[in-house]
Amino acid sequence: MAKILIIDDDVASCRTLQLHFRAAHHQVEIAHDAAAGMTAAESFHPHLIILDIRMPGRSGLEALPDFKTRFPESPVIMITAFDDMDSTITAMQQGADDYITKPIDISEMDQAVERATTRRQSEVAGLQLESDHQLINRGYAMVGNSRPMKEVFKTIGLIARKPVTVHISGPSGTGKELVARNLHRAGPTPDGPFVAVNCAALVETLLESDMFGHEKGAFTGAVSSQPGKFTLAQNGTIFLDEVGELSPNIQAKLLRVLQEKEYLPVGGKEAQQTNARIISASNADLKQLVAENRFREDLFYRLQVVNIPMPALKDRLEDLPLLIPYLLGRINRDFHKHVSTISAEVMEAFYAYSWPGNIRELENLLMKSVAMCRGDTVTPDLLPSQLATRVPSFAPVADVRMSLREVERAHILRVLQHTGWHRGRACEVLGTSRPRLRRLMSQYGLEEPEPDPVSELQDN
């Protein structure tokens, strides 16, 4: 049994959570603004605080540092109806233990409460968990409110300022370099350089010189000394993309950098020091490469002290209504166009497609569509054949002037109706999981209609 304090200006949400947690034999107090929540906490001494981000007066984000300072042993779960990456990262870096969006999935909340209370018990037993109260910079170009992306945002918030090496895994086109840039910008040296190295782009001899630099006369054509990427990344971050492509020789040199913080330029005799943070990425399974003796096991463990897996776009299709406007906005600025609408047929094709090229493929497709578009709407005739054939056989769900969120709701409803409200088959058509479908149905207020008793009698 735990003592839970809920601070939220939404009275109905407070009452629902209060009844739920009391049914689970927890003690529960509620408050509807930050000041009342602080007063309640001082007398209630909660084991756990559930804090809404946006409230009248002082916001939850503004109040969070005070709650963490005055009640350091009480985990805080942030909740909000306005989900975005910046708020997630800020909340996590200010010490929040978890972050959940409305409408609240009760099972997700129960899991968060269990994690937080278990963590608190570990802390009481002597495990000290570091907390970071620093604000982060704004302006990150990542969007998404799917559960996999929220986990990515939370991880960035938790580790950005910690001195750990990070490996970002996932298929090509999922935004691994974007995660690395956000780690850099949210880290301790955001004003320092961010230097990217494509480990698959150069042959070994050129790559070694590119990474570590070379001295004059080190090889034919070396008419002067040149600094390498590790030198350029001093006081900043070096991002090693496609690190699984490194040769055994360079793997050994990289391991020395990680262990000793020093490297030797090609042709050099004196080691140089580096304080650059190393972030790596690969679309290959490094663990499998280790098993095949193609990647050093000791380097594998050094590189991924923390691993951030990037989800494929097919596993976060509910982010399309956020991704598409963001990408279209950027493309419109670059192309000096004003394409602002996606037709319902195109959205259905997007939802039915598996996106092997992920977000990069989506961006390239939108770029082509905007370039070829004669009006302000992306229509099916602009789609390549592999997408055009993915349009479901049933009729389009909406008028072309509907917003993306309206199209998403209409599409989900149409699929549910088409499958007779069979959630398993609906998940197959939508390319999503049952928990995610439940959340979307709750978000859009979609409920299976009650059977008509008159029709049932006629059928019988």
Order of alpha helices (4+ residues) and beta strands (2+ residues): beta-alpha-beta-alpha-beta-alpha-beta-alpha-beta-alpha-alpha-beta-alpha-beta-alpha-alpha-beta-alpha-beta-beta-beta-alpha-alpha-beta-alpha-beta-alpha-alpha-beta-alpha-alpha-alpha-alpha-alpha
